């Protein structure tokens, strides 16, 4: 299986979305951080946390 890219406002949110999409536990996924995102200033310029995941 190839990597899929998933984003979320936080690392945990991105991982939860990956678990939901792949249907496996976090311990059975290879997770690579693409972008740690940022909160921005007063929400302006905020960027999501982005990960690449695949099943083992």
C-alpha angles and dihedrals in degrees: 000000000000126000119272123204119232131178137197139162089259137020091254093051091051091050092048090052090050092051090050094047098043097036095224137108120265090249089063095054133084106223124194124181114232099173129359090208126212138245094229123208113304087341093303113127094011115163127200125243107252127201136176115220140178136172119257 
